Amino acid sequence: MTIAIIELTDVSKKYGTQVVLDDVSFAVNPGEIVGLIGPSGAGKSTIIKIALGMEVVDAGNATVFNKKMPERQILGELGYMAQSDALYEQLSGRENLEFFAEMRGVKNIDSEIERVAEIVDLTPHLDKYASGYSGGMKRRLSLAIAFLGNPKLLILDEPTVGIDPSLRRQIWHELQTMRNNGHTILVTTHVMDEAELVDRVALLLGGKLIANDSPSKLEDAYHVDTIEEVFLMAEEEK
Ligand SMILES: Nc1ncnc2c1ncn2[C@@H]1O[C@H](COP(=O)(O)OP(=O)(O)OP(=O)(O)O)[C@@H](O)[C@H]1O
């Protein structure tokens, strides 16, 4: 039996009286890219925060690497990119990477910084202050930080917002290479053509997980050609 890397079982979560997740069960298995999609406010970031132990569930269970969350030890084993950039603006890109690499106990820091900067195309800008970076450059630096140490699990909340199409393609190529090397990736996106690139799409609507399958199987089930159409039809049916 495969042991899931991330497993949510019958998870419910409320903020005040607002039910954000209603009995959601959902797993991310080793070596797959799972795309979490849903309209704004559907609860995607809440799922991510639960997986990271930053939010606790009201009911149900969340495990990561088979350990019940929250569990601080797990954090060293995963790369996380939040929806808003948490960078030190007064430091250069390189210094930001050095800081996070040291904090995470990454070995061979200099070569690791070169590696991750190359992936996100930031090499020529590493010695500039982060305060002078454009929005897209800050996203790229945050993504590079998540890649530091080549973690077995990546959790990425809207990683490609503000990133140009050619670099976005390069980043997805890299994510797929990582997956092919056995890494596990949970990613949220609003970009529907990115959802075509994942192994499994988990669609959240109204606090419920209403679809959870490969893009092609979902397209067949809804008799449409794209995940965007699946999304629109699922919303209409709600
Ligand atoms: N700390 C909080 N306190 C109160 N309400 C919250 C909190 N965090 C999230 N919410 C609410 O929970 C709902 C789900 O939020 P969440 O950020 O998980 O959505 P999302 O699917 O990630 O949205 P988006 O695509 O816009 O990022 C929203 O209505 C949001 O306002």
The ligand as an SDF file (V2000), in Angstrom:
LIG
                    3D

 31 33  0  0  0  0  0  0  0  0999 V2000
   -7.3350   33.6210    9.2200 N   0  0  0  0  0  0  0  0  0  0  0  0
   -8.5560   33.7450    8.6910 C   0  0  0  0  0  0  0  0  0  0  0  0
   -9.5700   34.3160    9.4030 N   0  0  0  0  0  0  0  0  0  0  0  0
  -10.7960   34.4290    8.8850 C   0  0  0  0  0  0  0  0  0  0  0  0
  -11.1440   34.0080    7.6550 N   0  0  0  0  0  0  0  0  0  0  0  0
  -10.1930   33.4650    6.8960 C   0  0  0  0  0  0  0  0  0  0  0  0
   -8.8500   33.2940    7.3620 C   0  0  0  0  0  0  0  0  0  0  0  0
   -8.1240   32.6940    6.3980 N   0  0  0  0  0  0  0  0  0  0  0  0
   -8.9780   32.5010    5.3640 C   0  0  0  0  0  0  0  0  0  0  0  0
  -10.2090   32.9540    5.6590 N   0  0  0  0  0  0  0  0  0  0  0  0
  -11.3860   32.8660    4.7890 C   0  0  0  0  0  0  0  0  0  0  0  0
  -11.5070   31.5260    4.3810 O   0  0  0  0  0  0  0  0  0  0  0  0
  -11.8950   31.4420    3.0000 C   0  0  0  0  0  0  0  0  0  0  0  0
  -10.9080   30.5920    2.2500 C   0  0  0  0  0  0  0  0  0  0  0  0
   -9.6780   31.2970    2.1780 O   0  0  0  0  0  0  0  0  0  0  0  0
   -8.4170   30.7000    1.3840 P   0  0  0  0  0  0  0  0  0  0  0  0
   -7.3350   31.7120    1.4960 O   0  0  0  0  0  0  0  0  0  0  0  0
   -8.1450   29.3190    1.8420 O   0  0  0  0  0  0  0  0  0  0  0  0
   -8.9940   30.6530   -0.1050 O   0  0  0  0  0  0  0  0  0  0  0  0
   -8.2510   30.3790   -1.4860 P   0  0  0  0  0  0  0  0  0  0  0  0
   -9.0150   29.3220   -2.2010 O   0  0  0  0  0  0  0  0  0  0  0  0
   -6.8100   30.1190   -1.2460 O   0  0  0  0  0  0  0  0  0  0  0  0
   -8.4490   31.7780   -2.2230 O   0  0  0  0  0  0  0  0  0  0  0  0
   -7.5340   32.5430   -3.3030 P   0  0  0  0  0  0  0  0  0  0  0  0
   -7.6200   31.7470   -4.5660 O   0  0  0  0  0  0  0  0  0  0  0  0
   -8.1840   33.8860   -3.4310 O   0  0  0  0  0  0  0  0  0  0  0  0
   -6.1620   32.5990   -2.7270 O   0  0  0  0  0  0  0  0  0  0  0  0
  -12.0240   32.8740    2.5140 C   0  0  0  0  0  0  0  0  0  0  0  0
  -13.3840   33.2570    2.5710 O   0  0  0  0  0  0  0  0  0  0  0  0
  -11.2040   33.6670    3.4910 C   0  0  0  0  0  0  0  0  0  0  0  0
  -11.7030   34.9710    3.6380 O   0  0  0  0  0  0  0  0  0  0  0  0
  1  2  1  0
  2  3  1  0
  2  7  2  0
  3  4  2  0
  4  5  1  0
  5  6  2  0
  6  7  1  0
  6 10  1  0
  7  8  1  0
  8  9  2  0
  9 10  1  0
 10 11  1  0
 11 12  1  0
 11 30  1  0
 12 13  1  0
 13 14  1  0
 13 28  1  0
 14 15  1  0
 15 16  1  0
 16 17  2  0
 16 18  1  0
 16 19  1  0
 19 20  1  0
 20 21  2  0
 20 22  1  0
 20 23  1  0
 23 24  1  0
 24 25  2  0
 24 26  1  0
 24 27  1  0
 28 29  1  0
 28 30  1  0
 30 31  1  0
M  END
$$$$
